[in-house]
Amino acid sequence: MGKLFLITTISGSRYKVSDTNNEKWLERIPSQEASVLRKDGERIRIDKILQLTLGKPAIFALEPLGLGNLTIRETTEIVEIKIIDEL
């Protein structure tokens, strides 16, 4: 079992985050004002969710998006966390 979350940040960007026993992934949906990040609109495998707390930036250890063993992605401050599905 797991959950599908919709995370909204202070910048207006939103993230779909799937956290199940089988897989973890995120998909970033940038706001119109936000800068473009690699793989926006695509699912990216999450190795580990390091921080996911309302009022703080989310921090994810992701599959490598370039050179190296992993990529760390930090969002702006989280203003809303909604469960949108039970998986």
HELIX and SHEET records of a PDB file:
SHEET    1   A 7 LYS A   3  THR A   9  0                                        
SHEET    2   A 7 ARG A  14  ASP A  19 -1                                        
SHEET    3   A 7 LYS A  24  ILE A  29 -1                                        
SHEET    4   A 7 ILE A  44  GLN A  51 -1                                        
SHEET    5   A 7 PRO A  57  LEU A  62 -1                                        
SHEET    6   A 7 THR A  71  GLU A  86 -1                                        
SHEET    7   A 7 LYS A   3  THR A   9 -1                                        
END                                                                             
